[in-house]
């Protein structure tokens, strides 16, 4: 069945290292979101794309985070250099971008920066 | 500032009872609302949605009520089951498509036998 696929599911890395998280949106969905979930902040929207073009990345720390869509089947979220405060679960979601349709979430990548 | 928030962080109910989860939103320009359910270790899962031109929408065992006058949203779950135990989020959007879903802080629903 159609689902959003995120890799890796878990990542433990040392502070200062580069981290890349990947997302395969549901085939045919033209809108992709990146969210970060922490106990303190809840679900925060980091960035989102429509037809591979970034529409809003105002929620993303620009100095260390970057989000791209190399093609319609792959979205990436990169952190360089990573810091302990980046530890969170990162969710990718995709949607049709049409009226009254929801976003479908992946299982998330749990990132721990030590 | 703009925010979507929840009144109760944890709700405990007995199996078979009805559950009501509440959500307040602050932006009157919001016109599309969604309830998501998140189980441990999983991503949020769509439950039900409602547009701002509606007051009520029903699904299977769930009902969403929207009161635009007081900017309040609620999710009612009938005959709550153990499988309903999860964290529930309301989310708002300011357009009819999936642009910029802003999530509330979440309410944990615990169902006891």
Interface residues (C-beta under 8 A of the other chain):
Chain A: X4 X31 X33 X35 X42 X43 X45 X48 X55 X56 X91 X93 X95 X96 X97 X98 X99 X100 X101 X102 X103 X104 X105 X106 X107 X108
Chain B: X32 X34 X36 X41 X42 X43 X44 X45 X46 X49 X51 X89 X96 X97 X98 X99 X100 X101 X102 X103 X104 X105 X106
